């Protein structure tokens, strides 16, 4: 009976420790990784804050704050709080989100986009036409 209990206990331990490498646990890990960009970010010039949020398996971003300086600029379109600046990004793995669109409130253009999380507080957002080689990167900083 003691041997059987010992066997059950060892089987239980083996199951627990081997589960961390199981495909189901890696799905959870990937979901946690994908959520790293969710939050509020300052634009590089600190004139606006963008909230990145998730709907289903896609990531979106909207303006949630504009400095008074930004409100007074004569922009091509009139960005307002709530203006959706990022649309339909999906997590590709290894701190990269792609397949989405970036709307530039200064020019009025909507282009393809790619986001790369450099560290937990720095997000590079690249907007481009055709290929990422022909684009511009904006660096966002997480709001503490």
Steps between C-alpha positions, in 0.01 A plus 500: 500500500788739581656433161170579327461830692860590421439423132185716497682787670791483254258480206321807633827695532610396152166614358521840669858573397459377145181705452687829490634397156164373380346674194202615707728682743690662210171639368448669836859627494451642148177667613686661789779613266248643255340711774829677580408796279161555663506826695552873461793641302641849441587597144867591449424875517282452813210691339258211525428177682385188317317217666569159344229243564397156380178392326486127432854422379573840348654812648379856452614839621313824555593847614389554859675831573633793298712788630354845453790570260388208282136615504599837353702365207352520151505134409380337179227331699383607842602226741285478805505295812363163393654516149613149407861516392589125493277228355500120474851408612564132575772348714763323290726392786837618629365846598365580151144598401423547130230494237338815633451855384631830635313826441714814504294792626752750362474385138165322500663186352426144612789263434606146592663458835727289714564533874807373682531502877865589570459472878204519736490882472599562135283417199617569144213556259592495131260631239577417139371471145571167333802382697630596846822622335306801371350644812540694819535381858350679798618406848237480773582503870275329755325738738608410854 
